[in-house]
Amino acid sequence: MRGSADDNTYQLDQLDRQLLNILQDGFPICERPFLAVAEQVGISEDELIRRIENLLATNYLTRFGPMYHAERMGGGLSLAAMAIPADDFERVNQIVNSLPEIAHNYERDHDFNMWFVVATEQREDVEATVKKIQALTGYPVYNMPKIEEFYVGLRFAV
């Protein structure tokens, strides 16, 4: 590993790239999953945990955890976008982020500058959440439910 999380100079090394490739394919379900992955690449469990923490601290990973298929569990999931004037963005951002149904919210450099994921326990609650956001903010929400799912794997040369 080169650089540090503290000074933003951290660069992925070959082992980091190998770990990212492995972890994308799933995490073992066993008594000591970190140890199982560590043994696979020839490092200690502590070293693996330290590397994952460093990847999170440096934003090479933005999250580390399970991915659930809300639809398969009876829930609803949709991508939504809004066009918010710059001088009102923070107010609307706070409203949207205050709702428990909002899974992710990102600002984009585009006319539609706010993009977020609506995740609900029941499918029909997605539309109700969209209407609630429109009522609370005074701006239209463009709801784009998933039609087809694609998985794009990211692999690093090691």
Secondary structure, DSSP 4 states (H G I P E B T S, - for coil): -BS-TTTT--B--HHHHHHHHHHHT----SS-HHHHHHHHHT--HHHHHHHHHHHHHTTS-S--S----TGGGT-EEEEEEE---GGGHHHHHHHHHHSTTEEEEEE-SSSS-EEEEEEESSTTHHHHHHHHHHHHHSS--EEEE-SS----------
